[in-house]
Amino acid sequence: MKSDYQIQKDVMEELKWQAFLKASEIGVAVKNGVVTLSGNVDSYSKKLAAENAAKKIAGVKAVAEDIEVGISPIYRRTDAEIAEAVLDALKWHTAVQEEKIKIKVEDGNVKLEGEVEWEYQRTMAKTAIENLAGVRFVINLITVKPKISPSDIQEKIIAAFHRSATVDSSKIRAEVEGTKVTLRGTVRSIAEKEDAENAAWFAPGVMSVVNKIEIEVPEYEFEEE
């Protein structure tokens, strides 16, 4: 088991490895495997990058993130300017239906509301604006409301399994309850298990995937000499 000192050292090294970040701006404290990040960065995306860097380190049990976003006066924008920039970014993003999304900006904090048909559209709406100057935080309240029924979702997932060259559809079943999909069955490898889960995520209206697929360990027969 890693000591807190070793975890702290590894997190700091990972922060230095991220060219996008200035490690000197971020403080790292570790207690019982829980990492606390502190400091000040000039964009929300850097705040996320620091958190993701810490999560990569083996031995980290949780990340408490106290980093503040302090926009440089050079790049400071009014809430109206930020709202306009957010709207433009969503319009230019082909995966986002900007006409279905409502935007509210207060003190640089952006709140997104509305409805979309696909989970990836909800995710992309947030991703599209994270790097905008002036954005301090993004609250994503967009909901996923598919136009198809659970049975239609199930059919589309099964069809995706059949199309896949890496997934044995005969050994996997998808159970759909509302917008939640539970996968069960057996596969031959971790990669096949992940491919099946990815296929389920791409179905319209899916908001959560519970992957209960088990990896089948092959039995080998040995010839007697």
C-alpha positions in Angstrom: 0.0 0.0 0.0 1.3 3.5 -0.9 2.1 5.9 1.8 0.5 9.4 1.8 3.9 10.9 1.0 4.3 8.7 -2.0 0.8 9.5 -3.3 1.5 13.2 -2.8 4.7 12.9 -4.8 3.0 10.9 -7.6 0.2 13.5 -7.9 2.6 16.3 -8.0 4.6 14.6 -10.7 1.4 13.9 -12.7 0.5 17.6 -12.5 4.0 18.5 -13.8 3.5 16.1 -16.7 0.3 18.0 -17.8 1.7 20.7 -20.1 -1.7 22.4 -19.9 -1.2 23.1 -16.2 1.3 25.1 -14.1 2.0 22.7 -11.2 3.3 25.6 -9.1 -0.2 27.0 -8.9 -1.7 23.9 -7.3 -1.1 22.6 -3.8 -1.4 18.9 -3.0 -2.2 17.5 0.5 -2.8 13.8 1.2 -4.3 12.2 4.3 -5.3 8.5 4.4 -5.3 8.3 0.6 -7.6 11.4 0.2 -6.1 14.1 -2.0 -6.9 17.7 -1.4 -6.1 20.1 -4.2 -5.9 23.8 -3.6 -4.7 26.9 -5.3 -5.8 29.2 -8.1 -6.0 28.7 -11.8 -7.2 31.0 -14.6 -9.8 28.7 -16.3 -12.4 26.1 -15.3 -10.9 23.5 -17.7 -7.6 23.7 -15.8 -9.5 23.0 -12.6 -11.0 19.9 -14.2 -7.6 18.8 -15.6 -6.0 19.0 -12.2 -8.7 16.9 -10.7 -8.5 14.3 -13.4 -4.7 14.1 -13.1 -5.1 13.3 -9.4 -7.7 10.6 -10.1 -5.2 8.8 -12.3 -2.8 8.0 -9.5 -2.9 4.5 -7.9 -3.7 4.6 -4.2 -5.9 7.7 -4.4 -9.2 7.0 -2.6 -10.9 10.3 -3.2 -10.2 13.8 -4.4 -11.3 16.9 -2.5 -11.0 19.9 -4.8 -10.6 23.4 -3.4 -9.1 25.0 -6.4 -10.5 28.4 -7.2 -10.8 29.9 -10.7 -9.5 33.5 -10.7 -9.8 35.0 -14.2 -7.1 37.4 -15.1 -8.4 41.0 -15.5 -7.2 40.9 -19.1 -9.6 38.1 -19.9 -12.4 39.0 -17.5 -15.9 39.2 -19.2 -19.3 40.4 -18.1 -22.0 37.8 -17.7 -23.7 39.0 -20.8 -20.5 38.5 -22.8 -20.0 35.0 -21.4 -23.6 34.1 -22.2 -23.1 35.2 -25.8 -19.9 33.3 -26.1 -21.6 30.2 -24.7 -24.4 30.5 -27.1 -22.0 30.8 -30.1 -20.0 27.8 -28.9 -23.1 25.6 -28.7 -24.3 26.8 -32.1 -21.0 25.8 -33.7 -20.9 22.4 -32.0 -22.6 19.9 -34.4 -23.4 17.4 -31.7 -25.4 19.9 -29.7 -29.0 21.1 -30.3 -28.5 24.6 -29.0 -32.2 25.6 -29.6 -33.2 23.1 -26.8 -30.8 24.4 -24.2 -31.3 27.4 -21.9 -28.3 29.3 -20.6 -28.0 31.3 -17.4 -24.8 33.0 -16.3 -24.2 34.5 -12.9 -20.7 35.7 -11.7 -19.1 33.6 -14.4 -21.0 30.4 -13.3 -22.8 28.9 -16.3 -26.0 26.9 -15.8 -27.3 24.8 -18.6 -30.9 23.6 -18.7 -33.1 21.9 -21.2 -33.7 18.5 -22.8 -31.8 16.4 -25.3 -32.4 12.9 -26.8 -28.9 11.5 -26.3 -26.5 11.3 -23.3 -23.6 12.3 -25.5 -25.4 15.6 -26.4 -25.7 16.4 -22.7 -22.0 15.7 -22.2 -20.9 17.6 -25.3 -22.8 20.7 -24.3 -20.7 21.0 -21.1 -17.5 20.1 -22.9 -18.1 22.8 -25.6 -18.0 25.6 -23.1 -15.5 24.5 -20.5 -12.5 26.3 -22.1 -14.3 29.6 -22.7 -12.6 32.7 -21.2 -14.5 33.9 -18.2 -16.3 30.7 -17.3 -15.6 29.8 -13.7 -17.9 26.8 -13.3 -20.5 24.8 -15.3 -23.7 23.4 -13.8 -25.1 20.9 -16.2 -28.8 20.4 -15.5 -29.7 19.2 -19.0 -31.9 16.1 -18.9 -32.1 13.2 -21.4 -35.6 12.5 -22.7 -35.7 10.0 -25.6 -38.5 9.9 -28.1 -38.4 6.1 -28.2 -39.7 3.5 -25.7 -37.5 1.2 -23.5 -38.2 -1.7 -25.9 -36.9 0.4 -28.8 -33.8 1.2 -26.8 -33.3 -2.5 -26.2 -33.7 -3.4 -29.9 -31.2 -0.7 -30.9 -28.6 -2.0 -28.4 -29.1 -5.6 -29.5 -28.7 -4.5 -33.1 -25.5 -2.7 -32.2 -24.2 -5.9 -30.6 -24.9 -7.8 -33.8 -23.1 -5.2 -35.9 -20.0 -5.3 -33.7 -17.1 -7.5 -34.8 -15.8 -7.8 -31.2 -19.0 -8.5 -29.3 -20.6 -12.0 -29.1 -24.2 -10.9 -29.0 -25.4 -14.4 -28.2 -23.9 -14.3 -24.8 -25.0 -10.8 -23.7 -28.4 -9.5 -22.9 -29.5 -5.9 -22.2 -32.3 -5.2 -19.7 -33.8 -1.7 -20.1 -35.8 0.1 -17.3 -36.7 3.6 -18.3 -33.3 5.2 -19.3 -31.2 2.7 -17.3 -29.6 -0.3 -19.1 -28.2 -3.3 -17.2 -25.9 -5.6 -19.2 -25.6 -9.3 -18.2 -23.8 -12.3 -19.6 -20.3 -13.5 -20.3 -17.5 -12.3 -22.6 -14.0 -13.4 -23.4 -12.0 -10.3 -22.4 -12.1 -6.9 -20.7 -12.0 -5.3 -24.1 -15.2 -7.1 -25.2 -16.9 -6.1 -21.9 -16.0 -2.5 -22.5 -17.1 -2.6 -26.2 -20.5 -3.9 -25.1 -20.9 -1.1 -22.6 -19.8 1.5 -25.2 -22.4 0.1 -27.6 -25.1 0.5 -25.0 -24.1 4.1 -24.2 -24.6 5.1 -27.9 -28.3 4.1 -27.8 -30.6 7.1 -27.8 -32.0 8.0 -24.4 -29.6 6.0 -22.3 -28.7 7.9 -19.1 -26.9 5.1 -17.1 -25.4 1.7 -17.9 -24.8 -0.9 -15.2 -22.2 -3.4 -16.6 -22.7 -6.8 -14.8 -21.1 -8.8 -17.6 -18.6 -11.4 -16.4 -15.4 -12.3 -18.0 -15.4 -16.0 -18.8 -12.1 -17.7 -18.0 -11.4 -20.3 -20.7 -10.7 -23.8 -19.6 -7.6 -25.5 -21.1 -7.3 -29.2 -21.7 -3.8 -30.6 -21.1 -2.8 -33.8 -22.8 -1.3 -36.5 -20.7 2.2 -37.5 -21.6 
